[in-house]
């Protein structure tokens, strides 16, 4: 959680959950998600915040690395732009396809009810 109460996930942690063993391979997913965010009219800075983390390297040393703190929306975009050959990514993409269809059906039902109410009046 950030100080304002917003949820954010570390891109490094999220990459591991999605089955990316090498973070470098996940960086292109983040870039695609940023482009989708921008092209949809959202402020990229609101969803992708860069921070510097310290990671352990050999013999107890540490090194500074860039990490992206991703909002829930950014994580959704990342799933949609991730490698579908990874089973967890395929499940995530399927989940969003199903949820989108449910919302479409709900919207259609509400529109039908609205028309019937107007007709009855």
Jmol script that loads the backbone (N, CA, C; Angstrom):
load data "model"
ATOM      1  N   UNK A   1       0.861  -1.182   0.000  1.00  0.00           N
ATOM      2  CA  UNK A   1       0.000   0.000   0.000  1.00  0.00           C
ATOM      3  C   UNK A   1       0.905   1.241   0.000  1.00  0.00           C
ATOM      4  N   UNK A   2       0.501   2.242  -0.754  1.00  0.00           N
ATOM      5  CA  UNK A   2       1.242   3.494  -0.714  1.00  0.00           C
ATOM      6  C   UNK A   2       0.640   4.380   0.385  1.00  0.00           C
ATOM      7  N   UNK A   3       1.265   5.527   0.679  1.00  0.00           N
ATOM      8  CA  UNK A   3       0.743   6.384   1.754  1.00  0.00           C
ATOM      9  C   UNK A   3      -0.705   6.831   1.551  1.00  0.00           C
ATOM     10  N   UNK A   4      -1.162   6.898   0.301  1.00  0.00           N
ATOM     11  CA  UNK A   4      -2.530   7.316   0.012  1.00  0.00           C
ATOM     12  C   UNK A   4      -3.519   6.152   0.068  1.00  0.00           C
ATOM     13  N   UNK A   5      -3.015   4.941   0.363  1.00  0.00           N
ATOM     14  CA  UNK A   5      -3.900   3.781   0.456  1.00  0.00           C
ATOM     15  C   UNK A   5      -4.054   3.011  -0.841  1.00  0.00           C
ATOM     16  N   UNK A   6      -3.296   3.370  -1.872  1.00  0.00           N
ATOM     17  CA  UNK A   6      -3.372   2.649  -3.140  1.00  0.00           C
ATOM     18  C   UNK A   6      -2.589   1.349  -3.098  1.00  0.00           C
ATOM     19  N   UNK A   7      -3.104   0.345  -3.801  1.00  0.00           N
ATOM     20  CA  UNK A   7      -2.421  -0.942  -3.873  1.00  0.00           C
ATOM     21  C   UNK A   7      -1.386  -0.916  -4.989  1.00  0.00           C
ATOM     22  N   UNK A   8      -0.213  -1.417  -4.709  1.00  0.00           N
ATOM     23  CA  UNK A   8       0.837  -1.529  -5.717  1.00  0.00           C
ATOM     24  C   UNK A   8       1.570  -2.839  -5.532  1.00  0.00           C
ATOM     25  N   UNK A   9       2.049  -3.407  -6.639  1.00  0.00           N
ATOM     26  CA  UNK A   9       2.818  -4.637  -6.610  1.00  0.00           C
ATOM     27  C   UNK A   9       4.169  -4.397  -7.259  1.00  0.00           C
ATOM     28  N   UNK A  10       5.184  -5.005  -6.720  1.00  0.00           N
ATOM     29  CA  UNK A  10       6.525  -4.931  -7.275  1.00  0.00           C
ATOM     30  C   UNK A  10       6.570  -5.706  -8.587  1.00  0.00           C
ATOM     31  N   UNK A  11       7.092  -5.080  -9.625  1.00  0.00           N
ATOM     32  CA  UNK A  11       7.190  -5.758 -10.913  1.00  0.00           C
ATOM     33  C   UNK A  11       8.094  -6.984 -10.820  1.00  0.00           C
ATOM     34  N   UNK A  12       9.087  -6.931  -9.945  1.00  0.00           N
ATOM     35  CA  UNK A  12       9.992  -8.074  -9.781  1.00  0.00           C
ATOM     36  C   UNK A  12       9.254  -9.258  -9.147  1.00  0.00           C
ATOM     37  N   UNK A  13       8.447  -8.986  -8.142  1.00  0.00           N
ATOM     38  CA  UNK A  13       7.649 -10.048  -7.527  1.00  0.00           C
ATOM     39  C   UNK A  13       6.606 -10.580  -8.503  1.00  0.00           C
ATOM     40  N   UNK A  14       5.965  -9.666  -9.225  1.00  0.00           N
ATOM     41  CA  UNK A  14       4.916 -10.050 -10.169  1.00  0.00           C
ATOM     42  C   UNK A  14       5.492 -10.903 -11.296  1.00  0.00           C
ATOM     43  N   UNK A  15       6.687 -10.553 -11.768  1.00  0.00           N
ATOM     44  CA  UNK A  15       7.339 -11.335 -12.827  1.00  0.00           C
ATOM     45  C   UNK A  15       7.561 -12.770 -12.371  1.00  0.00           C
ATOM     46  N   UNK A  16       7.978 -12.944 -11.124  1.00  0.00           N
ATOM     47  CA  UNK A  16       8.196 -14.296 -10.593  1.00  0.00           C
ATOM     48  C   UNK A  16       6.885 -15.076 -10.542  1.00  0.00           C
ATOM     49  N   UNK A  17       5.816 -14.417 -10.097  1.00  0.00           N
ATOM     50  CA  UNK A  17       4.508 -15.077 -10.023  1.00  0.00           C
ATOM     51  C   UNK A  17       4.062 -15.536 -11.407  1.00  0.00           C
ATOM     52  N   UNK A  18       4.373 -14.741 -12.413  1.00  0.00           N
ATOM     53  CA  UNK A  18       3.959 -15.079 -13.784  1.00  0.00           C
ATOM     54  C   UNK A  18       4.904 -16.054 -14.473  1.00  0.00           C
ATOM     55  N   UNK A  19       5.925 -16.507 -13.750  1.00  0.00           N
ATOM     56  CA  UNK A  19       6.801 -17.528 -14.312  1.00  0.00           C
ATOM     57  C   UNK A  19       7.994 -17.012 -15.092  1.00  0.00           C
ATOM     58  N   UNK A  20       8.315 -15.737 -14.951  1.00  0.00           N
ATOM     59  CA  UNK A  20       9.490 -15.178 -15.611  1.00  0.00           C
ATOM     60  C   UNK A  20      10.693 -15.376 -14.686  1.00  0.00           C
ATOM     61  N   UNK A  21      11.601 -16.260 -15.062  1.00  0.00           N
ATOM     62  CA  UNK A  21      12.766 -16.528 -14.224  1.00  0.00           C
ATOM     63  C   UNK A  21      13.813 -15.425 -14.368  1.00  0.00           C
ATOM     64  N   UNK A  22      13.814 -14.745 -15.506  1.00  0.00           N
ATOM     65  CA  UNK A  22      14.757 -13.648 -15.748  1.00  0.00           C
ATOM     66  C   UNK A  22      13.961 -12.350 -15.891  1.00  0.00           C
ATOM     67  N   UNK A  23      14.168 -11.432 -14.972  1.00  0.00           N
ATOM     68  CA  UNK A  23      13.412 -10.173 -14.963  1.00  0.00           C
ATOM     69  C   UNK A  23      13.561  -9.408 -16.275  1.00  0.00           C
ATOM     70  N   UNK A  24      14.714  -9.519 -16.907  1.00  0.00           N
ATOM     71  CA  UNK A  24      14.925  -8.801 -18.183  1.00  0.00           C
ATOM     72  C   UNK A  24      13.866  -9.164 -19.210  1.00  0.00           C
ATOM     73  N   UNK A  25      13.406 -10.410 -19.188  1.00  0.00           N
ATOM     74  CA  UNK A  25      12.375 -10.841 -20.136  1.00  0.00           C
ATOM     75  C   UNK A  25      11.019 -10.224 -19.825  1.00  0.00           C
ATOM     76  N   UNK A  26      10.813  -9.823 -18.597  1.00  0.00           N
ATOM     77  CA  UNK A  26       9.543  -9.215 -18.188  1.00  0.00           C
ATOM     78  C   UNK A  26       9.500  -7.721 -18.506  1.00  0.00           C
ATOM     79  N   UNK A  27      10.645  -7.114 -18.700  1.00  0.00           N
ATOM     80  CA  UNK A  27      10.676  -5.672 -18.956  1.00  0.00           C
ATOM     81  C   UNK A  27       9.942  -5.285 -20.241  1.00  0.00           C
ATOM     82  N   UNK A  28       9.962  -6.138 -21.255  1.00  0.00           N
ATOM     83  CA  UNK A  28       9.220  -5.834 -22.483  1.00  0.00           C
ATOM     84  C   UNK A  28       7.712  -5.892 -22.235  1.00  0.00           C
ATOM     85  N   UNK A  29       7.292  -6.754 -21.315  1.00  0.00           N
ATOM     86  CA  UNK A  29       5.880  -6.839 -20.937  1.00  0.00           C
ATOM     87  C   UNK A  29       5.455  -5.520 -20.279  1.00  0.00           C
ATOM     88  N   UNK A  30       6.292  -5.019 -19.389  1.00  0.00           N
ATOM     89  CA  UNK A  30       6.000  -3.749 -18.715  1.00  0.00           C
ATOM     90  C   UNK A  30       5.918  -2.620 -19.740  1.00  0.00           C
ATOM     91  N   UNK A  31       6.839  -2.600 -20.687  1.00  0.00           N
ATOM     92  CA  UNK A  31       6.831  -1.538 -21.703  1.00  0.00           C
ATOM     93  C   UNK A  31       5.559  -1.603 -22.543  1.00  0.00           C
ATOM     94  N   UNK A  32       5.135  -2.792 -22.947  1.00  0.00           N
ATOM     95  CA  UNK A  32       3.883  -2.940 -23.704  1.00  0.00           C
ATOM     96  C   UNK A  32       2.692  -2.484 -22.877  1.00  0.00           C
ATOM     97  N   UNK A  33       2.697  -2.823 -21.595  1.00  0.00           N
ATOM     98  CA  UNK A  33       1.609  -2.421 -20.701  1.00  0.00           C
ATOM     99  C   UNK A  33       1.584  -0.897 -20.551  1.00  0.00           C
ATOM    100  N   UNK A  34       2.746  -0.277 -20.468  1.00  0.00           N
ATOM    101  CA  UNK A  34       2.812   1.193 -20.390  1.00  0.00           C
ATOM    102  C   UNK A  34       2.228   1.835 -21.644  1.00  0.00           C
ATOM    103  N   UNK A  35       2.551   1.289 -22.789  1.00  0.00           N
ATOM    104  CA  UNK A  35       2.026   1.823 -24.054  1.00  0.00           C
ATOM    105  C   UNK A  35       0.507   1.688 -24.073  1.00  0.00           C
ATOM    106  N   UNK A  36      -0.009   0.526 -23.671  1.00  0.00           N
ATOM    107  CA  UNK A  36      -1.462   0.325 -23.626  1.00  0.00           C
ATOM    108  C   UNK A  36      -2.107   1.315 -22.667  1.00  0.00           C
ATOM    109  N   UNK A  37      -1.473   1.541 -21.537  1.00  0.00           N
ATOM    110  CA  UNK A  37      -1.983   2.490 -20.539  1.00  0.00           C
ATOM    111  C   UNK A  37      -2.071   3.892 -21.138  1.00  0.00           C
ATOM    112  N   UNK A  38      -0.995   4.318 -21.766  1.00  0.00           N
ATOM    113  CA  UNK A  38      -0.948   5.652 -22.381  1.00  0.00           C
ATOM    114  C   UNK A  38      -1.975   5.783 -23.496  1.00  0.00           C
ATOM    115  N   UNK A  39      -2.047   4.777 -24.352  1.00  0.00           N
ATOM    116  CA  UNK A  39      -2.965   4.830 -25.492  1.00  0.00           C
ATOM    117  C   UNK A  39      -4.429   4.770 -25.081  1.00  0.00           C
ATOM    118  N   UNK A  40      -4.695   4.320 -23.858  1.00  0.00           N
ATOM    119  CA  UNK A  40      -6.079   4.293 -23.375  1.00  0.00           C
ATOM    120  C   UNK A  40      -6.442   5.585 -22.644  1.00  0.00           C
ATOM    121  N   UNK A  41      -5.526   6.543 -22.647  1.00  0.00           N
ATOM    122  CA  UNK A  41      -5.822   7.844 -22.053  1.00  0.00           C
ATOM    123  C   UNK A  41      -5.519   7.941 -20.570  1.00  0.00           C
ATOM    124  N   UNK A  42      -4.877   6.926 -20.003  1.00  0.00           N
ATOM    125  CA  UNK A  42      -4.528   6.946 -18.584  1.00  0.00           C
ATOM    126  C   UNK A  42      -3.156   7.591 -18.399  1.00  0.00           C
ATOM    127  N   UNK A  43      -2.922   8.138 -17.215  1.00  0.00           N
ATOM    128  CA  UNK A  43      -1.608   8.689 -16.887  1.00  0.00           C
ATOM    129  C   UNK A  43      -0.701   7.535 -16.468  1.00  0.00           C
ATOM    130  N   UNK A  44       0.337   7.295 -17.255  1.00  0.00           N
ATOM    131  CA  UNK A  44       1.254   6.197 -16.983  1.00  0.00           C
ATOM    132  C   UNK A  44       1.848   6.321 -15.582  1.00  0.00           C
ATOM    133  N   UNK A  45       2.169   7.537 -15.161  1.00  0.00           N
ATOM    134  CA  UNK A  45       2.779   7.773 -13.843  1.00  0.00           C
ATOM    135  C   UNK A  45       1.865   7.321 -12.702  1.00  0.00           C
ATOM    136  N   UNK A  46       0.559   7.309 -12.936  1.00  0.00           N
ATOM    137  CA  UNK A  46      -0.383   6.885 -11.898  1.00  0.00           C
ATOM    138  C   UNK A  46      -0.379   5.377 -11.694  1.00  0.00           C
ATOM    139  N   UNK A  47       0.159   4.645 -12.643  1.00  0.00           N
ATOM    140  CA  UNK A  47       0.068   3.185 -12.605  1.00  0.00           C
ATOM    141  C   UNK A  47       1.420   2.470 -12.609  1.00  0.00           C
ATOM    142  N   UNK A  48       2.456   3.161 -13.040  1.00  0.00           N
ATOM    143  CA  UNK A  48       3.792   2.575 -13.120  1.00  0.00           C
ATOM    144  C   UNK A  48       4.778   3.530 -12.444  1.00  0.00           C
ATOM    145  N   UNK A  49       5.109   3.247 -11.201  1.00  0.00           N
ATOM    146  CA  UNK A  49       6.040   4.110 -10.473  1.00  0.00           C
ATOM    147  C   UNK A  49       7.389   3.425 -10.327  1.00  0.00           C
ATOM    148  N   UNK A  50       8.448   4.111 -10.766  1.00  0.00           N
ATOM    149  CA  UNK A  50       9.781   3.513 -10.673  1.00  0.00           C
ATOM    150  C   UNK A  50      10.413   3.815  -9.326  1.00  0.00           C
ATOM    151  N   UNK A  51      11.014   2.779  -8.746  1.00  0.00           N
ATOM    152  CA  UNK A  51      11.732   2.907  -7.478  1.00  0.00           C
ATOM    153  C   UNK A  51      13.061   2.175  -7.621  1.00  0.00           C
ATOM    154  N   UNK A  52      13.948   2.441  -6.699  1.00  0.00           N
ATOM    155  CA  UNK A  52      15.226   1.736  -6.662  1.00  0.00           C
ATOM    156  C   UNK A  52      15.222   0.803  -5.459  1.00  0.00           C
ATOM    157  N   UNK A  53      15.464  -0.467  -5.719  1.00  0.00           N
ATOM    158  CA  UNK A  53      15.552  -1.484  -4.664  1.00  0.00           C
ATOM    159  C   UNK A  53      16.998  -1.941  -4.543  1.00  0.00           C
ATOM    160  N   UNK A  54      17.327  -2.451  -3.401  1.00  0.00           N
ATOM    161  CA  UNK A  54      18.636  -3.065  -3.196  1.00  0.00           C
ATOM    162  C   UNK A  54      18.441  -4.570  -3.176  1.00  0.00           C
ATOM    163  N   UNK A  55      19.232  -5.280  -3.994  1.00  0.00           N
ATOM    164  CA  UNK A  55      19.147  -6.740  -4.004  1.00  0.00           C
ATOM    165  C   UNK A  55      20.471  -7.327  -3.537  1.00  0.00           C
ATOM    166  N   UNK A  56      20.369  -8.523  -2.985  1.00  0.00           N
ATOM    167  CA  UNK A  56      21.558  -9.237  -2.517  1.00  0.00           C
ATOM    168  C   UNK A  56      22.315  -9.802  -3.705  1.00  0.00           C
ATOM    169  N   UNK A  57      23.622  -9.635  -3.682  1.00  0.00           N
ATOM    170  CA  UNK A  57      24.480 -10.274  -4.679  1.00  0.00           C
ATOM    171  C   UNK A  57      25.481 -11.135  -3.914  1.00  0.00           C
ATOM    172  N   UNK A  58      26.308 -11.822  -4.604  1.00  0.00           N
ATOM    173  CA  UNK A  58      27.242 -12.750  -3.974  1.00  0.00           C
ATOM    174  C   UNK A  58      28.013 -12.162  -2.801  1.00  0.00           C
ATOM    175  N   UNK A  59      28.322 -13.017  -1.849  1.00  0.00           N
ATOM    176  CA  UNK A  59      29.139 -12.697  -0.677  1.00  0.00           C
ATOM    177  C   UNK A  59      28.571 -11.571   0.182  1.00  0.00           C
ATOM    178  N   UNK A  60      27.231 -11.472   0.238  1.00  0.00           N
ATOM    179  CA  UNK A  60      26.592 -10.510   1.129  1.00  0.00           C
ATOM    180  C   UNK A  60      26.539  -9.084   0.626  1.00  0.00           C
ATOM    181  N   UNK A  61      26.997  -8.836  -0.572  1.00  0.00           N
ATOM    182  CA  UNK A  61      26.939  -7.489  -1.128  1.00  0.00           C
ATOM    183  C   UNK A  61      25.534  -7.143  -1.591  1.00  0.00           C
ATOM    184  N   UNK A  62      25.339  -5.888  -1.910  1.00  0.00           N
ATOM    185  CA  UNK A  62      24.055  -5.433  -2.431  1.00  0.00           C
ATOM    186  C   UNK A  62      24.284  -4.577  -3.672  1.00  0.00           C
ATOM    187  N   UNK A  63      23.249  -4.536  -4.509  1.00  0.00           N
ATOM    188  CA  UNK A  63      23.308  -3.738  -5.722  1.00  0.00           C
ATOM    189  C   UNK A  63      21.968  -3.056  -5.920  1.00  0.00           C
ATOM    190  N   UNK A  64      21.996  -1.816  -6.386  1.00  0.00           N
ATOM    191  CA  UNK A  64      20.769  -1.069  -6.663  1.00  0.00           C
ATOM    192  C   UNK A  64      20.190  -1.518  -8.011  1.00  0.00           C
ATOM    193  N   UNK A  65      18.882  -1.781  -8.027  1.00  0.00           N
ATOM    194  CA  UNK A  65      18.184  -2.150  -9.261  1.00  0.00           C
ATOM    195  C   UNK A  65      16.886  -1.363  -9.353  1.00  0.00           C
ATOM    196  N   UNK A  66      16.463  -1.094 -10.557  1.00  0.00           N
ATOM    197  CA  UNK A  66      15.188  -0.416 -10.800  1.00  0.00           C
ATOM    198  C   UNK A  66      14.051  -1.430 -10.719  1.00  0.00           C
ATOM    199  N   UNK A  67      13.000  -1.036 -10.042  1.00  0.00           N
ATOM    200  CA  UNK A  67      11.790  -1.848  -9.926  1.00  0.00           C
ATOM    201  C   UNK A  67      10.614  -0.937 -10.232  1.00  0.00           C
ATOM    202  N   UNK A  68       9.586  -1.486 -10.827  1.00  0.00           N
ATOM    203  CA  UNK A  68       8.377  -0.724 -11.128  1.00  0.00           C
ATOM    204  C   UNK A  68       7.298  -1.143 -10.143  1.00  0.00           C
ATOM    205  N   UNK A  69       6.720  -0.172  -9.463  1.00  0.00           N
ATOM    206  CA  UNK A  69       5.591  -0.445  -8.588  1.00  0.00           C
ATOM    207  C   UNK A  69       4.332  -0.281  -9.450  1.00  0.00           C
ATOM    208  N   UNK A  70       3.595  -1.365  -9.601  1.00  0.00           N
ATOM    209  CA  UNK A  70       2.483  -1.425 -10.538  1.00  0.00           C
ATOM    210  C   UNK A  70       1.143  -1.408  -9.810  1.00  0.00           C
ATOM    211  N   UNK A  71       0.231  -0.568 -10.302  1.00  0.00           N
ATOM    212  CA  UNK A  71      -1.132  -0.550  -9.760  1.00  0.00           C
ATOM    213  C   UNK A  71      -1.858  -1.813 -10.219  1.00  0.00           C
ATOM    214  N   UNK A  72      -3.034  -2.031  -9.672  1.00  0.00           N
ATOM    215  CA  UNK A  72      -3.859  -3.171 -10.100  1.00  0.00           C
ATOM    216  C   UNK A  72      -4.112  -3.098 -11.612  1.00  0.00           C
ATOM    217  N   UNK A  73      -4.428  -1.909 -12.100  1.00  0.00           N
ATOM    218  CA  UNK A  73      -4.662  -1.716 -13.537  1.00  0.00           C
ATOM    219  C   UNK A  73      -3.413  -2.085 -14.337  1.00  0.00           C
ATOM    220  N   UNK A  74      -2.243  -1.665 -13.868  1.00  0.00           N
ATOM    221  CA  UNK A  74      -0.990  -1.988 -14.557  1.00  0.00           C
ATOM    222  C   UNK A  74      -0.774  -3.501 -14.587  1.00  0.00           C
ATOM    223  N   UNK A  75      -1.120  -4.177 -13.501  1.00  0.00           N
ATOM    224  CA  UNK A  75      -0.986  -5.641 -13.456  1.00  0.00           C
ATOM    225  C   UNK A  75      -1.930  -6.293 -14.462  1.00  0.00           C
ATOM    226  N   UNK A  76      -3.149  -5.779 -14.587  1.00  0.00           N
ATOM    227  CA  UNK A  76      -4.072  -6.308 -15.591  1.00  0.00           C
ATOM    228  C   UNK A  76      -3.474  -6.166 -16.985  1.00  0.00           C
ATOM    229  N   UNK A  77      -2.936  -4.988 -17.271  1.00  0.00           N
ATOM    230  CA  UNK A  77      -2.334  -4.762 -18.589  1.00  0.00           C
ATOM    231  C   UNK A  77      -1.133  -5.670 -18.804  1.00  0.00           C
ATOM    232  N   UNK A  78      -0.358  -5.902 -17.759  1.00  0.00           N
ATOM    233  CA  UNK A  78       0.805  -6.784 -17.885  1.00  0.00           C
ATOM    234  C   UNK A  78       0.372  -8.209 -18.221  1.00  0.00           C
ATOM    235  N   UNK A  79      -0.655  -8.702 -17.550  1.00  0.00           N
ATOM    236  CA  UNK A  79      -1.165 -10.056 -17.851  1.00  0.00           C
ATOM    237  C   UNK A  79      -1.576 -10.138 -19.318  1.00  0.00           C
ATOM    238  N   UNK A  80      -2.245  -9.117 -19.803  1.00  0.00           N
ATOM    239  CA  UNK A  80      -2.719  -9.130 -21.182  1.00  0.00           C
ATOM    240  C   UNK A  80      -1.572  -9.062 -22.192  1.00  0.00           C
ATOM    241  N   UNK A  81      -0.416  -8.570 -21.756  1.00  0.00           N
ATOM    242  CA  UNK A  81       0.736  -8.439 -22.652  1.00  0.00           C
ATOM    243  C   UNK A  81       1.829  -9.469 -22.373  1.00  0.00           C
ATOM    244  N   UNK A  82       1.599 -10.357 -21.428  1.00  0.00           N
ATOM    245  CA  UNK A  82       2.600 -11.352 -21.051  1.00  0.00           C
ATOM    246  C   UNK A  82       2.548 -12.555 -22.001  1.00  0.00           C
ATOM    247  N   UNK A  83       3.487 -13.455 -21.809  1.00  0.00           N
ATOM    248  CA  UNK A  83       3.669 -14.632 -22.652  1.00  0.00           C
ATOM    249  C   UNK A  83       2.587 -15.680 -22.371  1.00  0.00           C
ATOM    250  N   UNK A  84       1.653 -15.891 -23.315  1.00  0.00           N
ATOM    251  CA  UNK A  84       0.555 -16.830 -23.077  1.00  0.00           C
ATOM    252  C   UNK A  84       1.000 -18.293 -23.052  1.00  0.00           C
ATOM    253  N   UNK A  85       2.252 -18.575 -23.398  1.00  0.00           N
ATOM    254  CA  UNK A  85       2.720 -19.966 -23.290  1.00  0.00           C
ATOM    255  C   UNK A  85       2.965 -20.350 -21.830  1.00  0.00           C
ATOM    256  N   UNK A  86       2.995 -19.356 -20.947  1.00  0.00           N
ATOM    257  CA  UNK A  86       3.111 -19.611 -19.512  1.00  0.00           C
ATOM    258  C   UNK A  86       1.703 -19.896 -18.987  1.00  0.00           C
ATOM    259  N   UNK A  87       1.540 -21.017 -18.323  1.00  0.00           N
ATOM    260  CA  UNK A  87       0.206 -21.471 -17.917  1.00  0.00           C
ATOM    261  C   UNK A  87      -0.535 -20.442 -17.072  1.00  0.00           C
ATOM    262  N   UNK A  88       0.128 -19.838 -16.109  1.00  0.00           N
ATOM    263  CA  UNK A  88      -0.550 -18.872 -15.233  1.00  0.00           C
ATOM    264  C   UNK A  88      -0.994 -17.642 -16.025  1.00  0.00           C
ATOM    265  N   UNK A  89      -0.203 -17.246 -17.017  1.00  0.00           N
ATOM    266  CA  UNK A  89      -0.583 -16.110 -17.868  1.00  0.00           C
ATOM    267  C   UNK A  89      -1.815 -16.474 -18.686  1.00  0.00           C
ATOM    268  N   UNK A  90      -1.826 -17.672 -19.261  1.00  0.00           N
ATOM    269  CA  UNK A  90      -2.983 -18.121 -20.049  1.00  0.00           C
ATOM    270  C   UNK A  90      -4.242 -18.143 -19.188  1.00  0.00           C
ATOM    271  N   UNK A  91      -4.111 -18.593 -17.937  1.00  0.00           N
ATOM    272  CA  UNK A  91      -5.271 -18.597 -17.035  1.00  0.00           C
ATOM    273  C   UNK A  91      -5.730 -17.162 -16.751  1.00  0.00           C
ATOM    274  N   UNK A  92      -4.794 -16.254 -16.541  1.00  0.00           N
ATOM    275  CA  UNK A  92      -5.143 -14.852 -16.298  1.00  0.00           C
ATOM    276  C   UNK A  92      -5.845 -14.232 -17.495  1.00  0.00           C
ATOM    277  N   UNK A  93      -5.331 -14.491 -18.686  1.00  0.00           N
ATOM    278  CA  UNK A  93      -5.945 -13.943 -19.890  1.00  0.00           C
ATOM    279  C   UNK A  93      -7.343 -14.509 -20.090  1.00  0.00           C
ATOM    280  N   UNK A  94      -7.523 -15.793 -19.801  1.00  0.00           N
ATOM    281  CA  UNK A  94      -8.847 -16.413 -19.902  1.00  0.00           C
ATOM    282  C   UNK A  94      -9.809 -15.799 -18.893  1.00  0.00           C
ATOM    283  N   UNK A  95      -9.330 -15.582 -17.680  1.00  0.00           N
ATOM    284  CA  UNK A  95     -10.147 -14.963 -16.640  1.00  0.00           C
ATOM    285  C   UNK A  95     -10.680 -13.608 -17.109  1.00  0.00           C
ATOM    286  N   UNK A  96      -9.794 -12.779 -17.675  1.00  0.00           N
ATOM    287  CA  UNK A  96     -10.226 -11.451 -18.116  1.00  0.00           C
ATOM    288  C   UNK A  96     -11.180 -11.531 -19.305  1.00  0.00           C
ATOM    289  N   UNK A  97     -10.990 -12.500 -20.179  1.00  0.00           N
ATOM    290  CA  UNK A  97     -11.923 -12.680 -21.298  1.00  0.00           C
ATOM    291  C   UNK A  97     -13.310 -13.057 -20.779  1.00  0.00           C
ATOM    292  N   UNK A  98     -13.365 -13.956 -19.804  1.00  0.00           N
ATOM    293  CA  UNK A  98     -14.649 -14.375 -19.229  1.00  0.00           C
ATOM    294  C   UNK A  98     -15.316 -13.208 -18.502  1.00  0.00           C
ATOM    295  N   UNK A  99     -14.552 -12.472 -17.705  1.00  0.00           N
ATOM    296  CA  UNK A  99     -15.119 -11.338 -16.969  1.00  0.00           C
ATOM    297  C   UNK A  99     -15.630 -10.260 -17.915  1.00  0.00           C
ATOM    298  N   UNK A 100     -14.914 -10.042 -19.012  1.00  0.00           N
ATOM    299  CA  UNK A 100     -15.355  -9.055 -20.000  1.00  0.00           C
ATOM    300  C   UNK A 100     -16.697  -9.477 -20.600  1.00  0.00           C
ATOM    301  N   UNK A 101     -16.820 -10.751 -20.941  1.00  0.00           N
ATOM    302  CA  UNK A 101     -18.079 -11.239 -21.515  1.00  0.00           C
ATOM    303  C   UNK A 101     -19.214 -11.127 -20.507  1.00  0.00           C
ATOM    304  N   UNK A 102     -18.949 -11.448 -19.240  1.00  0.00           N
ATOM    305  CA  UNK A 102     -19.985 -11.304 -18.210  1.00  0.00           C
ATOM    306  C   UNK A 102     -20.462  -9.860 -18.117  1.00  0.00           C
ATOM    307  N   UNK A 103     -19.536  -8.920 -18.173  1.00  0.00           N
ATOM    308  CA  UNK A 103     -19.902  -7.512 -18.093  1.00  0.00           C
ATOM    309  C   UNK A 103     -20.715  -7.103 -19.309  1.00  0.00           C
ATOM    310  N   UNK A 104     -20.329  -7.590 -20.491  1.00  0.00           N
ATOM    311  CA  UNK A 104     -21.098  -7.288 -21.698  1.00  0.00           C
ATOM    312  C   UNK A 104     -22.531  -7.792 -21.574  1.00  0.00           C
ATOM    313  N   UNK A 105     -22.693  -9.012 -21.093  1.00  0.00           N
ATOM    314  CA  UNK A 105     -24.036  -9.581 -20.932  1.00  0.00           C
ATOM    315  C   UNK A 105     -24.850  -8.800 -19.902  1.00  0.00           C
ATOM    316  N   UNK A 106     -24.193  -8.390 -18.818  1.00  0.00           N
ATOM    317  CA  UNK A 106     -24.863  -7.603 -17.791  1.00  0.00           C
ATOM    318  C   UNK A 106     -25.310  -6.253 -18.356  1.00  0.00           C
ATOM    319  N   UNK A 107     -24.442  -5.624 -19.134  1.00  0.00           N
ATOM    320  CA  UNK A 107     -24.780  -4.339 -19.748  1.00  0.00           C
ATOM    321  C   UNK A 107     -25.951  -4.483 -20.715  1.00  0.00           C
ATOM    322  N   UNK A 108     -25.947  -5.559 -21.499  1.00  0.00           N
ATOM    323  CA  UNK A 108     -27.046  -5.799 -22.438  1.00  0.00           C
ATOM    324  C   UNK A 108     -28.368  -6.000 -21.692  1.00  0.00           C
ATOM    325  N   UNK A 109     -28.297  -6.740 -20.602  1.00  0.00           N
ATOM    326  CA  UNK A 109     -29.495  -7.002 -19.797  1.00  0.00           C
ATOM    327  C   UNK A 109     -30.038  -5.702 -19.208  1.00  0.00           C
ATOM    328  N   UNK A 110     -29.159  -4.862 -18.692  1.00  0.00           N
ATOM    329  CA  UNK A 110     -29.583  -3.581 -18.123  1.00  0.00           C
ATOM    330  C   UNK A 110     -30.198  -2.686 -19.195  1.00  0.00           C
ATOM    331  N   UNK A 111     -29.622  -2.689 -20.396  1.00  0.00           N
ATOM    332  CA  UNK A 111     -30.164  -1.879 -21.488  1.00  0.00           C
ATOM    333  C   UNK A 111     -31.549  -2.379 -21.883  1.00  0.00           C
ATOM    334  N   UNK A 112     -31.737  -3.686 -21.935  1.00  0.00           N
ATOM    335  CA  UNK A 112     -33.044  -4.265 -22.267  1.00  0.00           C
ATOM    336  C   UNK A 112     -34.076  -3.869 -21.203  1.00  0.00           C
ATOM    337  N   UNK A 113     -33.708  -3.962 -19.934  1.00  0.00           N
ATOM    338  CA  UNK A 113     -34.615  -3.574 -18.849  1.00  0.00           C
ATOM    339  C   UNK A 113     -34.962  -2.092 -18.932  1.00  0.00           C
ATOM    340  N   UNK A 114     -33.988  -1.262 -19.274  1.00  0.00           N
ATOM    341  CA  UNK A 114     -34.228   0.178 -19.397  1.00  0.00           C
ATOM    342  C   UNK A 114     -35.233   0.447 -20.513  1.00  0.00           C
ATOM    343  N   UNK A 115     -35.049  -0.215 -21.643  1.00  0.00           N
ATOM    344  CA  UNK A 115     -35.975  -0.019 -22.768  1.00  0.00           C
ATOM    345  C   UNK A 115     -37.386  -0.473 -22.423  1.00  0.00           C
ATOM    346  N   UNK A 116     -37.498  -1.612 -21.726  1.00  0.00           N
ATOM    347  CA  UNK A 116     -38.824  -2.119 -21.340  1.00  0.00           C
ATOM    348  C   UNK A 116     -39.501  -1.179 -20.354  1.00  0.00           C
ATOM    349  N   UNK A 117     -38.738  -0.585 -19.445  1.00  0.00           N
ATOM    350  CA  UNK A 117     -39.294   0.374 -18.480  1.00  0.00           C
ATOM    351  C   UNK A 117     -39.801   1.614 -19.205  1.00  0.00           C
ATOM    352  N   UNK A 118     -39.030   2.113 -20.155  1.00  0.00           N
ATOM    353  CA  UNK A 118     -39.436   3.308 -20.913  1.00  0.00           C
ATOM    354  C   UNK A 118     -40.691   2.984 -21.727  1.00  0.00           C
ATOM    355  N   UNK A 119     -40.722   1.817 -22.337  1.00  0.00           N
ATOM    356  CA  UNK A 119     -41.869   1.408 -23.147  1.00  0.00           C
ATOM    357  C   UNK A 119     -43.120   1.300 -22.279  1.00  0.00           C
ATOM    358  N   UNK A 120     -42.957   0.766 -21.059  1.00  0.00           N
ATOM    359  CA  UNK A 120     -44.091   0.594 -20.163  1.00  0.00           C
ATOM    360  C   UNK A 120     -44.630   1.933 -19.681  1.00  0.00           C
ATOM    361  N   UNK A 121     -43.727   2.909 -19.551  1.00  0.00           N
ATOM    362  CA  UNK A 121     -44.177   4.248 -19.115  1.00  0.00           C
ATOM    363  C   UNK A 121     -44.971   4.908 -20.201  1.00  0.00           C
TER     364      UNK A 121
END
end "model"
wireframe off; spacefill off
backbone 0.3
color backbone group
